[in-house]
């Protein structure tokens, strides 16, 4: 099955975990990043959140897209203590 391309053509990551060995990711329409602690997942999230290192497709500009990063910071800011609602997030 052919993967659907994303509006982001590539993502160049050169911070934190990747400082000595920068990488370029070519994402598709749906992406999941998983790995051990310290493997660079948060660095990828920060790169996306800061819109740094992103190469957009020819017909897309950064202002045309809203990026959402659903990580621990998102959960803490939006869900963790939502009106003292009991539950697990």
C-alpha positions as CSV (number, residue, x, y, z in Angstrom):
1,X,0.0,0.0,0.0
2,X,1.4,3.4,-1.0
3,X,1.7,5.8,1.9
4,X,-0.1,9.2,1.7
5,X,2.4,12.1,1.7
6,X,2.0,14.8,4.4
7,X,2.1,18.6,4.0
8,X,5.5,18.4,5.7
9,X,8.0,17.0,3.2
10,X,10.8,16.7,5.7
11,X,11.7,17.5,9.3
12,X,15.4,18.1,10.1
13,X,16.3,17.4,13.8
14,X,19.6,18.5,15.2
15,X,18.9,19.2,18.9
16,X,19.4,17.4,22.2
17,X,19.5,13.6,21.4
18,X,20.3,14.4,17.8
19,X,23.0,17.1,18.3
20,X,25.9,14.8,17.3
21,X,24.0,12.9,14.7
22,X,21.3,15.0,13.1
23,X,18.5,13.2,11.2
24,X,16.0,14.1,8.6
25,X,12.5,12.5,8.8
26,X,10.2,12.3,5.8
27,X,6.8,11.9,7.4
28,X,3.7,10.5,5.8
29,X,0.0,11.4,6.5
30,X,-0.1,9.5,9.8
31,X,3.0,9.1,12.0
32,X,3.8,7.5,15.4
33,X,7.0,8.1,17.3
34,X,7.8,5.6,20.0
35,X,10.9,4.4,21.8
36,X,12.8,4.2,25.0
37,X,13.3,7.1,27.4
38,X,16.0,9.4,26.0
39,X,15.7,8.1,22.4
40,X,14.5,11.6,21.0
41,X,10.7,11.5,21.0
42,X,10.5,14.8,22.9
43,X,13.1,16.4,20.7
44,X,11.0,15.5,17.6
45,X,7.9,17.0,19.4
46,X,9.8,20.2,20.3
47,X,11.0,20.6,16.7
48,X,7.5,20.3,15.4
49,X,6.1,22.6,18.1
50,X,8.7,25.3,17.4
51,X,8.2,24.9,13.6
52,X,12.0,24.7,13.2
53,X,13.6,22.4,10.6
54,X,10.3,21.9,8.7
55,X,10.3,21.8,4.9
56,X,6.7,22.2,3.7
57,X,5.3,20.8,0.4
58,X,5.2,23.1,-2.5
59,X,1.6,24.2,-2.1
60,X,1.7,24.6,1.7
61,X,2.9,27.4,4.0
62,X,3.4,27.1,7.7
63,X,0.6,29.6,8.4
64,X,-1.8,27.3,6.4
65,X,-1.4,24.5,9.0
66,X,-1.9,24.3,12.7
67,X,0.4,21.7,14.3
68,X,-0.7,19.9,17.5
69,X,1.8,18.0,19.6
70,X,0.0,15.6,22.0
71,X,2.8,15.0,24.5
72,X,3.2,15.1,28.3
73,X,3.2,19.0,28.2
74,X,-0.1,18.9,26.4
75,X,-1.6,16.5,28.9
76,X,-0.4,18.6,31.8
77,X,-1.7,21.8,30.4
78,X,-5.1,20.5,29.1
79,X,-6.1,17.3,30.9
80,X,-4.2,16.5,34.0
81,X,-6.2,18.5,36.6
82,X,-9.3,19.4,34.6
83,X,-11.6,20.7,37.3
84,X,-10.5,18.0,39.7
85,X,-12.2,15.4,37.5
86,X,-11.2,11.9,38.7
87,X,-9.7,9.7,36.0
88,X,-6.6,8.6,34.3
89,X,-5.1,10.5,31.5
